[in-house]
Amino acid sequence: MTVLSERSGTRRTAPRPSAPSRPAARRFTPRAILLNVVLLLGLAASFGPLVWMIVSSVKPEGEIRQFPPTLFPEQPTWDNYTELFATLDFPRFFANSVVVALVVTAGSVLFSAMVGYALAKLDFPGRRALFLLIMGTLMVPGMVTFVPLFVLVANLDLINTYAALILPFLAAPFGVFLMRQFMLDIPDELLDAARVDGAGEFRTFFAVVLPQTKPALATLGILTFLGSWNNFLWPLVAVQSADKYTLPVALALYSTGQNTVQYGLLVAGATVIVLPILIVFLALQRHIVQGISTTGLK
């Protein structure tokens, strides 16, 4: 294609646009193949037990116990689920788990955010020492504090109550750390502007700070809900009456007899327990990634 030059009036040939370059072909190097094999093995190790549990839940008891095991059920049956709902007071145990998990999640998110806000944005004597103390509790195994916590709850006469399942988990060191790290990035000028407008600390916290911390709140809420839903050991010792059992405790007690374990009932109940939280996790996993990445955790 030729164009006319404005100065000389001569014609010159305009450069033709170059053709788009084709992407280079992928090379399957030995290193790439080895990496893919390792990743596939890791995927199989992670999802293998889950798939095996779901498949075994529709197998008869005899087929579950046979050796060598079968990959797919030879005679699929829903008897395990039928017996599960017939043996367990499933609505009661499900409601207990939902109520405990939701209350623990809401309380943990609220109180952890409050403590994190105080440690990140309020200046008071001993703030750094208090933060180091909270961080130090992260290194203490939960089993070390299990017996003292049980004694404390017993002395408060809370054994075999819903309060025993909820109160010990309304604030966690990890939640405080997560919220504090996230709130450090909130500009102090934003809080000063709210205080100049006459807002108190509570109004500043609820109206200004909390809306800025939605990713961290979502991350903490999801992790807390999953932990509370799957909690087994503490509900096992904190309550004794069947009407206050959560799903994991009820499933373990009703599927285990004096001399044998009903594996069909056990894997069917485990599937019922796992599937709701698996759906919640897959639906909200982007919040976990966003919240962890913005708080600097790796």
N, C-alpha and C positions, 0 to 999 in steps of 0.2 A: 504494500500500500504506500502511495506517495502523498506527501503533504507539501504545501507552499510555504516557504520561509517568509516571515513578515519583513525582515530587513533586506535580504538580498533578492527576494523574488524568485529565487531558484527553487527547483523542486528537489526534495530529498526523500529518501526511502525511510519510512518509520520502521523501527525494529518490530518484528513479529513477536507476539506474546509466546513465551515458552510453554510447551505442553506440561501439564501437571506431572510431577514425578510420581512414579509408582512406588508404593511402599516396598521396602526390601523384604524379600521372602524370609520367613522365620527359619532359623537354623536350630534343629534339634541336636544341641551339643550334649555330650555325655553328662555334663554338669546339670543342664536343664532337665534331662531325663531323670537323673538321680533325685533332683529336688522335687519333681512331680511325684515320683514314687514315694518319697518320704511324706509328702503332704497327703497323698491318698491313704497311706498307712495310718497317719495321724487322724484323718477323717474317719476311717473305719474303726479305729480304737475309741473315738469319741462317740460316734453314733451307733456303733455295733451293739452295745448293751441296751440302748433304747429301742432299737429295732427288734432285737431278740425278745425284749419284754413284751412289746406290743404283739408280736407274732405268737408268743407263747400264751398270751391271755386268751386265745381262741383255740387252744389245744386241750384235749382231755387230760386228766391228771396222769393217767398211765403213759401217755405219749410224752409228757413233760419229763417224767422220770426215766424214760428208757435211754439206753446207751447202745450204740452211738446216737446222739440226738438228731432229730430231723430239722432241716432248715425251714421248711414250710409245713403247716399242719396237714396231716394225711386225712383227718376227719374233723374239719372245722366245726366248732360248736360255740354257742353263746351261754352254755351252762354256767361257766365261771361268773359271768356278769349277773346272770339270773340269781345264782346263789348269793352273790355279794350283796345285792340289794334286798334279798329276802332275809339274810342273816343280820346285816347291820342296820341300825336305825340311821340310814344314810342321810336323810334331810337334817336330822339333829346334829350329827357330827360335821356335816358340810357347813351348816350355819355357824357352829362354834368356830370352825377354822376361818370362815369369812369374817366374822365379827372381830375375832382376836387379831387377825392379820390387818384388817382395815384400821382398827383403833391404834395398834402398835405403829403402823405406817404413818398415820396422821400425827400422832404424838411425837414420834421420832423426828419427822420432818420439821415440825414446828419448833420443838425445843432445841434441836441441833442447829437450826437456823438462828434462833435467838442467841445461843451461846457463841456460835460462829460470828455473829454480828458484833457482839460485845468484844470478842477477842481481836477482831479485825479493825473495828472503827471507833471504839471507845477507849479513852485513855484513863486508866485507873491503876493504883499501885498493885504490883504483883501480877500484872497481866502476862508478862513473859513467863514467870514461874508457873502460873496456872496452865498455860499452853504446854509447857514442857511436861508438866505432870500428866496432862491428858494424853500427850504423845507417848509417855512412858507406859500408860495402861494398855496401849496397843500391843506392847511386847509381852504382856502377861497372858498366858493361855487361859482360855475360858474354864477349863477344868480346875484350875487353881482357885478360882473364885466361886466355883459351883457350890461347895459345901457352905462357906460363909454366907452366900446369898440365900441358900435354903434356910439356914438358921435365922437370918434376919427376917425372912418372910414368915417363918413359923412364929417368931417372937411377936410379930405384928398381928398374929392370928388371921392370916390371909390364906393359909393352906386350904385347898379345895374350893377356891373361889376364882372368878374370872379376873379379879385384880391380881392374883398371883401369876397369871399368864401374861398380863399386860404391863404392869408397873415396872418390872425389872428391865424392860427393853424400850422405855420411852425416850431414852437418850443413849447414844452410843459414841464412843471416842472417834470412830471412823467418820460418822456423820458430822461431828463437830469439826474435825479436820477438813473434810471435804467442803463444807460450807464456808469455813474461815478462809481457805485458800481461794475460793471463788470470789468472795466479797472483798478481798484485798484489791481486786482490779476495778472495783466501783470507784469512780472519782470522788474525792472528798468534797470537791466544789459542789457536786450535786446534793450532798447531804447538808452542806452549809447553806445552800440556797433554800432548802426546805426549812431549816431552823430559822433563817431570817424571816421567812414568811409566817413564822409563828407555830410551826409544827413541832410537837413534842417528840420524844424518842420513839414512843410506840407508833405514832402516826407516821413518822419518818420510816420506821422499819416496815410497816405494813403497806404503806402507799408508795414508797420510793424504792426500798431495798428489795423486797420480795419480788416485785415484777421484773427486776433485773437479773434474778437468779433462777429463772425457770429451768434452764438445762440442768443445773445442779440439783434443784428440787426434784425434778423428774428422775434423775439418776439415783438419788438417795431413796426416793419413794419406791422405785422398782426393786432395788437391791434389798431394801428392808422388807418389802412384801414377800419376796421370794424366800428370804431367810426365815420369816415368821411362819409362812405357810408350810415350810419343810421342817420346822423345828419339831424334834421328837423327844429328846432326853428330858428337857425341862418340863414339858407338859406331862410326861410319864410320872415324874415324882412330885409335881406340884398339885395334882388333882387325883382323887381316888374314886370319885363317883362317876359312873358311866355317862351321866347326862352332861358332863362337862368335858368329855374326851374330844380332842381334835381328830381329824381324819387319820394322820399317821399313827397315832396311838391306838385308835380303835381298830385300824386295819391290822396292826402288829399283834394285838391281843386276841382278836377274833380269828385270825388265820393260823395261829399257833396253838396247838393242843398240848396235852400233857406228854404225849409220846411221839407226835408227828407234826409236820408242817404241811398245810394245804397250799402247795405251790401255785396251783391254778387260781385259787382265791387271792393269793398274795400278789401275783403279777397282774391280775385284773384290777385289784384295788390300787396298785401302784400306777397303772395306766390311767385310771380315773383321776388320781391325784396329780400326775405329772402333766397331762394334756392341757388343763386350763392355764397353768403357769407357763407352759411352753408357748402357748398361743399369745399370752400377754407379753412374754419376753421377745418373741419374734416381731410382734406388732410395734413394740416400743424400743427396740434395740438401738435405733439411731439416737435416742435421747441419752442412752448410756455412753455411746461413743462421743457424742458432743460434750456431755458433762465432764467426762474424764479427761478429754483432750484440752478443754478450756481451763481446767484446774491444774494442769501441769503434771498429772499422773501418767506414768508410763507402764 
